[in-house]
């Protein structure tokens, strides 16, 4: 009887270890894919933004990462659609940032 319980414990431990390893592998795969996407995104940003604009976007990313991600996604979509023909400079990026920030900003009005 004690051997049966011990055997069940060992089997359960093996199952848990297997499940843990599978989850770990899935997390590593997801991280790898995310890193690849980030590398592709950075490569596209290098193509379509001037160095000054990339620097500004990097600073925005530190302060408002959601806004920076939205701008990056919009720029990638425009690039893939062939609508960006020349590098975007800092002034144009400022305008794009302001437009997207204004669209996503939520104003709260409190009435008494």
Buried (B, 14 or more C-beta within 10 A) or exposed (E): EEEEEEEEEEEEEEEEEEEEEEEEEEEEEEEEEEEEEEEEBEEBBEEBBBEEBBEBBEEBBEEBEEBBEBBBEEBBEBBEEEEBEEBBBBEBBEEBBEEBBEEEEEEEEEEE
